[in-house]
Amino acid sequence: MIKGIGVDVCDIGRIKESIKSGHFLKRAFTDVEIEYALSKARPEQHLAGCFAAKEALSKALTVGLWDLGLKNAWVVRGNEGEPKFGFSASLSEKLCRSGIDKVWLTISHEKEMAAAFVILEALI
């Protein structure tokens, strides 16, 4: 059963400008996300995807992004390169208490936009 759906789009150029100072970069992303992005030709593209994913997750959970906590969820890559979430212990516990068994994530990039879609699923 679907417990929540969230979608978000993010302007890659806005993220590129925001990360120049380093303050937003350290506040919004984990070291894992930053390291992965910096290994790519266009780090801002990957970071915009991560940010959109966190926004989409907060919408699926029906909480504000700042209530979610930007570093309580982070984007990692699965065995096939697919995006997945990693969760802090507190957020993982909250998901469990809410009956959420699976979190689906997809991220897409097109020119100067990144988009993410999240589905929260309860297995019955």
Secondary structure, 3 states (H helix, E strand, C coil): CEEEEEEEEEEHHHHHHHCCCCHHHHHHCCHHHHHHHHCCCCHHHHHHHHHHHHHHHHHHCCCCHHHHCCCCEEEEECCCCCEEEEECHHHHHHHHHCCCCEEEEEEEEECCEEEEEEEEECCC
